[in-house]
Amino acid sequence: MVALEVGEDPDGPGLDAAVMAKRMEAVADIRPAALGPGQRLHSFLLRLDGQDTTDAVVSAISRFRAAAVGGGALVGARVLRSGEIGGDDLLRAGSTRARERLRPKMLAVAAAVLIVAAGLVAVGGRSHGSTKSGAARGTVAQNLLADPSFETAAKTKGLARGETPWGDVHASLVDKPVHSGARAQLLQVGAGHEGGAWFDVEAAAGRTYEQSAWIEVRALDPGARVELLIEWYGSAAGLLGYEQVPVTAVDNGFALRQQTVTAPAGTARARFLVNFTGGGAAVVDDAALRSPPT
């Protein structure tokens, strides 16, 4: 068994723990706790048979990343011994009995695991009372974007708070389709034209940044592409470089696009863009730009 702890994003929408549990095939909110003003820490239990400790934790974190429900960030992953839980009824998502019986069990974790692999960090072993503590608790990396789930309208019609349009883009906030929450950002660019929208945030040279967004490409001109793009700027506003994830085909639903990049020397600012190099339309939701603690 692996227990995952997920903290609500202070800048994002409230985490829908039931949806995340369903996507991960896990028991949700075993031990909800206060994380900060208006925030909670959610716990999920995943059954991963036939795997050793390391593989089980990595598999659990992979499930979390694949679920990608907006509003939450991974805080820690802990391995539970088989003797600490009992009964298949504990594995049924949403089971009241599961939640009640697991609350005290989650606090007595015997194995502490610290894994850093493929950009994933799993932290295990926190205790209360007389139980000994393992590795230190991880820190939730803040989402640097102003309105990553596109829930709040900006003064510029059709855009979410913090966004800036460029080129021949026609933007609107839509309630269908959405990846999570009530709204998503629809961007449309005329045939033969270019355009998009961006967020600007402060950034620091040498730091690693994780950029991601759920994007559904709904239409695309021949030869055109949609790009998840990050640009680096210095203090004098000069472009220092960029990294991109190109999409050249229409999607059948939302797909996660992401990249991990390092800011070059002289960086003072990062620009998070969704960009069109030709006509097309795409819906963007649950965007994120995070700089994990080193």
C-alpha positions as CSV (number, residue, x, y, z in Angstrom):
1,M,0.0,0.0,0.0
2,V,1.1,3.5,-0.7
3,A,-0.4,6.6,0.9
4,L,-0.2,9.9,-1.1
5,E,-0.7,13.3,0.5
6,V,-1.9,16.1,-1.8
7,G,-2.1,19.7,-0.7
8,E,-4.6,22.1,-2.2
9,D,-3.0,24.8,-4.5
10,P,-3.3,28.2,-2.8
11,D,-3.6,29.9,-6.2
12,G,-5.8,27.3,-7.9
13,P,-9.4,26.0,-7.6
14,G,-10.4,23.7,-4.7
15,L,-9.2,20.2,-5.3
16,D,-11.9,17.7,-6.2
17,A,-10.7,14.8,-4.1
18,A,-13.5,12.4,-5.3
19,V,-12.5,12.9,-8.9
20,M,-8.8,12.4,-8.2
21,A,-9.6,9.3,-6.2
22,K,-11.6,7.8,-9.0
23,R,-8.9,8.5,-11.6
24,M,-6.2,7.0,-9.4
25,E,-8.5,4.1,-8.2
26,A,-7.8,5.1,-4.6
27,V,-9.6,5.8,-1.3
28,A,-9.9,9.5,-0.9
29,D,-9.7,11.9,2.1
30,I,-8.7,9.2,4.5
31,R,-7.4,11.9,6.9
32,P,-8.2,15.4,5.6
33,A,-6.4,18.0,7.6
34,A,-5.9,21.8,7.6
35,L,-3.0,22.9,5.5
36,G,-3.5,26.7,5.7
37,P,-6.2,29.3,5.5
38,G,-8.9,27.9,3.2
39,Q,-6.7,24.9,2.3
40,R,-6.7,21.2,3.2
41,L,-4.3,18.3,3.0
42,H,-6.0,15.3,1.3
43,S,-4.8,11.7,1.7
44,F,-5.2,8.9,-0.8
45,L,-4.5,5.1,-0.4
46,L,-3.4,3.1,-3.4
47,R,-3.1,-0.7,-3.6
48,L,0.0,-1.7,-5.7
49,D,0.5,-5.5,-5.5
50,G,3.6,-7.3,-6.6
51,Q,6.0,-4.4,-6.4
52,D,8.8,-3.6,-4.1
53,T,8.9,-0.5,-2.0
54,T,10.6,1.8,-4.5
55,D,8.6,0.6,-7.5
56,A,5.3,1.0,-5.6
57,V,6.1,4.6,-4.6
58,V,7.1,5.5,-8.2
59,S,4.0,3.9,-9.6
60,A,1.8,5.7,-7.1
61,I,3.3,9.1,-8.0
62,S,2.9,8.3,-11.7
63,R,-0.8,7.7,-11.1
64,F,-1.1,11.0,-9.4
65,R,0.6,12.8,-12.3
66,A,-1.6,11.0,-14.8
67,A,-4.8,11.9,-12.8
68,A,-3.8,15.6,-13.1
69,V,-6.8,17.1,-11.3
70,G,-6.4,20.8,-11.0
71,G,-6.0,22.5,-7.7
72,G,-3.6,20.0,-6.0
73,A,0.1,19.4,-5.7
74,L,1.9,16.3,-4.3
75,V,3.3,16.7,-0.8
76,G,4.4,13.2,0.1
77,A,4.2,9.5,-0.5
78,R,4.4,6.9,2.3
79,V,4.6,3.1,2.2
80,L,2.3,1.2,4.6
81,R,3.0,-2.3,5.9
82,S,0.3,-4.9,5.2
83,G,-0.2,-5.3,9.0
84,E,-1.2,-1.7,9.3
85,I,-4.4,-2.1,7.3
86,G,-6.8,-5.0,6.9
87,G,-9.8,-6.0,5.0
88,D,-10.7,-5.5,1.3
89,D,-13.4,-3.1,2.3
90,L,-10.7,-0.6,3.0
91,L,-9.9,-0.4,-0.7
92,R,-13.3,0.7,-1.9
93,A,-13.1,4.4,-2.9
94,G,-15.5,6.5,-0.9
95,S,-16.0,3.8,1.8
96,T,-17.0,5.5,5.1
97,R,-15.6,2.5,7.0
98,A,-12.3,2.8,5.1
99,R,-11.9,6.4,6.1
100,E,-12.7,5.9,9.7
101,R,-10.5,2.9,10.1
102,L,-7.5,4.4,8.3
103,R,-7.3,7.7,10.1
104,P,-5.2,6.3,13.0
105,K,-3.3,3.9,10.7
106,M,-2.0,6.6,8.4
107,L,-0.1,8.1,11.3
108,A,1.9,5.0,12.0
109,V,4.2,4.6,9.0
110,A,7.1,2.2,9.5
111,A,8.9,2.7,6.2
112,A,10.4,6.0,5.1
113,V,11.2,6.5,1.5
114,L,12.9,9.3,-0.3
115,I,13.0,9.0,-4.1
116,V,14.1,11.6,-6.7
117,A,13.6,10.2,-10.2
118,A,12.2,11.7,-13.4
119,G,11.4,14.9,-11.6
120,L,9.3,13.1,-9.0
121,V,9.9,13.5,-5.2
122,A,8.3,11.1,-2.8
123,V,8.7,11.8,0.9
124,G,7.7,9.3,3.6
125,G,7.7,8.8,7.3
126,R,5.9,11.4,9.4
127,S,4.8,10.4,13.0
128,H,2.7,11.5,15.9
129,G,3.0,10.6,19.6
130,S,5.7,7.9,20.2
131,T,6.1,6.7,16.6
132,K,9.5,7.7,15.1
133,S,9.7,10.1,12.2
134,G,11.4,9.3,8.9
135,A,12.4,11.6,6.1
136,A,11.4,15.3,6.3
137,R,8.2,16.4,4.8
138,G,8.3,17.8,1.2
139,T,7.3,21.3,0.2
140,V,4.5,22.1,-2.3
141,A,5.9,24.1,-5.1
142,Q,3.7,27.1,-5.7
143,N,2.0,27.5,-9.1
144,L,3.4,30.8,-10.4
145,L,0.5,31.6,-12.8
146,A,-2.2,34.1,-11.7
147,D,-5.2,32.0,-12.7
148,P,-4.0,28.6,-13.8
149,S,-7.5,27.1,-14.2
150,F,-8.9,30.1,-16.0
151,E,-11.8,30.7,-13.6
152,T,-11.6,34.5,-13.3
153,A,-12.3,36.8,-16.2
154,A,-9.7,39.6,-16.8
155,K,-10.5,43.1,-17.9
156,T,-9.5,42.1,-21.4
157,K,-12.7,40.4,-22.7
158,G,-12.4,36.6,-23.2
159,L,-9.2,36.1,-21.2
160,A,-8.5,34.9,-17.7
161,R,-6.9,37.0,-15.0
162,G,-3.2,37.6,-15.7
163,E,-3.2,36.7,-19.4
164,T,-2.1,38.9,-22.3
165,P,-3.1,38.2,-25.9
166,W,-0.9,38.6,-29.0
167,G,-1.4,38.4,-32.8
168,D,-4.7,37.4,-34.4
169,V,-6.1,35.5,-31.4
170,H,-9.8,35.4,-30.5
171,A,-10.2,34.3,-26.9
172,S,-13.2,33.3,-24.8
173,L,-13.8,31.6,-21.5
174,V,-15.9,28.5,-22.0
175,D,-17.8,26.1,-19.7
176,K,-17.5,23.2,-22.1
177,P,-15.2,21.4,-22.5
178,V,-13.2,21.8,-19.3
179,H,-10.6,19.6,-17.7
180,S,-11.5,20.7,-14.2
181,G,-13.4,23.6,-12.5
182,A,-16.1,25.6,-14.2
183,R,-14.1,27.3,-17.0
184,A,-11.4,26.8,-19.6
185,Q,-9.6,29.1,-22.0
186,L,-10.6,28.8,-25.7
187,L,-8.1,30.3,-28.1
188,Q,-8.8,30.7,-31.9
189,V,-6.5,32.0,-34.6
190,G,-7.6,32.8,-38.1
191,A,-6.4,30.8,-41.1
192,G,-2.9,31.8,-42.2
193,H,-2.3,33.9,-39.1
194,E,-0.4,33.6,-35.8
195,G,-1.3,34.4,-32.2
196,G,-1.8,33.2,-28.7
197,A,-1.8,34.3,-25.1
198,W,0.7,34.4,-22.3
199,F,1.3,34.8,-18.5
200,D,4.5,36.6,-17.4
201,V,6.1,35.7,-14.0
202,E,9.4,36.4,-12.3
203,A,12.1,33.8,-12.8
204,A,15.7,33.2,-11.7
205,A,18.7,32.0,-13.7
206,G,19.7,28.5,-13.0
207,R,16.4,27.4,-11.5
208,T,14.5,24.4,-12.9
209,Y,10.9,25.0,-13.9
210,E,8.1,22.6,-14.7
211,Q,5.6,23.8,-17.3
212,S,2.4,22.0,-18.0
213,A,-1.1,22.4,-19.4
214,W,-4.0,20.3,-20.4
215,I,-4.7,21.2,-24.0
216,E,-7.4,20.0,-26.5
217,V,-6.5,21.0,-30.0
218,R,-9.9,21.2,-31.8
219,A,-8.8,22.5,-35.2
220,L,-5.5,23.1,-37.0
221,D,-4.6,24.3,-40.5
222,P,-2.3,22.1,-42.6
223,G,1.3,22.7,-41.6
224,A,0.3,24.7,-38.5
225,R,1.0,23.8,-34.9
226,V,0.1,24.7,-31.4
227,E,3.0,25.2,-29.0
228,L,3.2,25.1,-25.2
229,L,6.1,27.5,-25.0
230,I,8.3,29.1,-22.4
231,E,10.4,32.2,-23.2
232,W,13.2,33.6,-21.0
233,Y,13.8,37.3,-20.7
234,G,16.5,39.4,-19.0
235,S,16.1,42.5,-16.9
236,A,16.4,44.6,-20.1
237,A,13.4,42.8,-21.6
238,G,15.6,41.0,-24.2
239,L,14.7,37.5,-25.2
240,L,17.3,35.1,-24.0
241,G,15.9,31.9,-25.4
242,Y,12.9,29.6,-25.3
243,E,11.7,25.9,-25.1
244,Q,8.6,24.5,-26.7
245,V,6.4,21.4,-26.9
246,P,4.8,21.4,-30.4
247,V,1.4,19.8,-31.2
248,T,0.8,19.2,-34.9
249,A,-2.5,17.2,-34.8
250,V,-6.1,17.6,-33.6
251,D,-6.8,15.9,-30.3
252,N,-9.6,13.6,-29.2
253,G,-10.1,15.2,-25.8
254,F,-7.6,16.9,-23.4
255,A,-4.0,15.8,-23.4
256,L,-1.3,16.8,-20.9
257,R,1.6,18.7,-22.4
258,Q,4.6,19.4,-20.2
259,Q,8.3,20.0,-20.1
260,T,11.0,20.5,-17.5
261,V,13.5,23.3,-18.3
262,T,16.2,25.4,-16.7
263,A,16.3,29.2,-16.9
264,P,19.5,30.4,-18.7
265,A,22.0,32.9,-17.3
266,G,20.6,36.4,-17.0
267,T,17.0,35.4,-16.6
268,A,14.7,37.7,-14.7
269,R,11.3,36.8,-16.2
270,A,9.6,33.8,-17.8
271,R,6.7,33.9,-20.2
272,F,4.3,31.0,-20.3
273,L,2.7,30.9,-23.7
274,V,0.2,28.9,-25.7
275,N,1.1,29.8,-29.2
276,F,-0.3,29.2,-32.8
277,T,1.9,29.2,-35.9
278,G,-1.1,29.2,-38.2
279,G,-4.8,29.0,-38.0
280,G,-6.5,26.7,-35.5
281,A,-8.4,26.4,-32.2
282,A,-7.5,24.9,-28.8
283,V,-8.9,24.8,-25.3
284,V,-6.5,25.1,-22.4
285,D,-7.1,24.3,-18.8
286,D,-5.2,23.5,-15.6
287,A,-1.9,25.2,-16.6
288,A,1.0,25.3,-14.2
289,L,4.5,26.7,-13.9
290,R,6.3,25.6,-10.8
291,S,9.9,25.7,-9.6
292,P,10.4,22.8,-7.2
293,P,12.7,23.3,-4.2
294,T,16.2,22.0,-4.8
